[in-house]
Amino acid sequence: MKKIIALISALCLMSFSSGYLPSDFNDVISVSAAASENNTKENASLLESGNTVSAALADKSDVDWYKAVLDSDGIVNFSFEHDTVESSSTYMNVYIYQSDGVTEVYSLSLKGNAALTSTPDIGLPAGSYYVKIVWEKYDFVEMPYNLNYSFKKSAVCETEDNNSKSAADPIELNTDYTGSTITGSDADWYKFSVDKKGYTQISFTHDTLESSSVYWVVNLYKSDGTTLISSINVKGNAETSKFPKISLESGDYYIKVMCSSIYTYSNMNYFLNAGFTADDTWETEPNDKKTEASAIEENTTYTGTIMNGDDVDFYKLTLDEAKVLNINFEHDTIDDSSVYWIAGLYESDGTTLINSFQIKGNEGSVKNTSVSLDKGTYYLKVSPRSSYSYLSDEYYLTVNTKSPENWETEKNDTKNTANAIELNTSYNFSSMSSDDADWFKFSAENDGKFSLSFEHDTVENKSTVWTVGIYESDATTLIHEMNVSGTAALSKTPVIGLPAGDYFVKIKPDSYYWLDMDASFTVNYTASELCETEDNDSKAKADSIDINSIYTGTLMTSNDTDWYKFDSAEDQNLKIIFSHDGNGDETSKYWTVSVYESDGTTLITSENIYGQATETSIQENFKKGTYYIKVTNYPYYHLSDEYSLTVSDKVTETKLGDVDGDGLITSADALQVLQMVVGTTELNYTGDVDGDGQITSADALQILNYVVGNISSF
């Protein structure tokens, strides 16, 4: 027979004899008196929130049943008190069941040395629930207990049993919900829906624990409840943990909260909030592969996040016409120069890389080099540098596009894919990697003079960053090569005379110092029949020139040689005139002009040309026949300036020392030599009477000696 009546009687006698009646006496009496035969589910004593039941099991076989009826969803808590004994053994077990009295919601073990034992706060839907108390210890002892029951109505709490996707609690967006993992094997499922594209940021908050161990794992799934979108581990000492912002399409999604393990968990309350903001410029997770790529538009900024070290974001871009594009990647800077993201642009197969660039933590905005693309589909891939080096901060991605006019079109990495270009037109290009070679093809209908100018933004690097080559139509025979340094905003080739035909330009970045920036170049052209035509480096390839016509040429390198051929129709006195702009050093020799017999070997005469001698003449008597002129660099000095060469039959007899050309040698000629020495008169090497190649006061003195008769010739 139960002891509950005896307990009540004793309590009454104590109260009356002392003249004191507890304020909650009627509650205790009313609950306890009704509980005398509550040893089956059908006879369960009804619990009321806020009331305390005082009772005791009569013997080892006795069972006490209680019933709690919830008229709405809410949070319940049960606590049990008893006098302690010096034993950690379990004396009683407590089971909380669903309305069938069989399906367990939670259980407690009441130990002898634990004066108070409580369930966690348990979220339950409206309905009936049962509490069953049984004796556990082998030996029975009388152990009265107090059962405290509380219920708090709430529409924002989990409702057990929500341990599966099918039983998931529906939750509203941007609302805090309370839950608890009541055992180490408990899992709480939640379901939310979004009716438009946007991004979610799920937050998980709890009272801090003095441990850095992981206590909860929170997963976000697609509507199938299987495809994982993202996951976070929640540590005990982390009061608030948040997912990165994650873009979602309209649809249903699931959140699963579970314990780290059956041994490492906490049944304290947590608060879950599925924050959501409508926004159609966010990546859509999962977009970890080409087939799931988020579709994006040109010239629109999109937001994304790398949620973990294994996350990859794919984007799909469709161009309805050819465009030049560059990718702008922005993020909030951190004080770290390490690489955290890698962005790549791919062909329609999602595998063939067009170009890529890296983004460091302290670089708030990074652009790739511009690239010209045909209409079609392309993919962008944003990935972490590694599974250990990544940031889950938001990034902002924009694909800027513009007209492709006068831009290279990739891929133009070979002669066969060279871009056709027009002469005298500026073209833009970019070297997307150190291995990227850009080929261009141009054609000239007539002989002419060509040069190539190259422009780029300067960098503080004097090393060669590009090499530019001009090739014959076979794309193998090099005509001229120019190195472009990082500090040279503008670089120009010398003027090159070329015959009509097809030619190629190859721009190759340096393998070490290459620059991922846009640059431009122009092939300048002037039609001319009076210029050398490379390759005229041998007698066999000599350019034929006419008497009394002015021809231009350039020694492009220190090893270049220009050959010319002319015919003398009769025996005559001819003058070979070599002119240039005079940009060299006054005392240095830069060219050597040699005149040969028809065999191209027998030297007739030669002349060295000084850097500031703007015009030098060689006058000789030529018999009827063919002759050759060879222009070479003087050893150790080189000017790539354009020169002019004329074979003239308009010859006037010029006496050595007759500086003023009046046909006489007088003191006036000596005076002009002195004026040339001090720089007030242009140099005239007729005054170089001592033949040392220089105009000095010694020449003036010799002229005066000639005038007074001290010498009779020079």
PyMOL commands that set and color helices and strands:
alter all, ss='L'
color gray80, all
select helices_A, chain A and resi 4-18+25-34+165-167+290-292+415-417+539-541+667-678+685-687+697-708
alter helices_A, ss='H'
color red, helices_A
select strands_A, chain A and resi 45-46+52-55+63-70+74-82+90-97+104-111+116-118+122-124+127-135+145-153+169-170+176-179+187-194+198-206+214-221+228-235+240-242+246-248+251-259+270-278+294-296+301-305+313-319+323-331+339-346+353-360+365-367+371-373+376-384+394-402+419-420+426-430+438-444+448-456+464-471+478-485+490-492+496-498+501-509+518-527+543-544+550-553+561-568+572-579+589-596+603-610+615-622+625-633+643-648
alter strands_A, ss='S'
color yellow, strands_A
deselect
rebuild
show_as cartoon
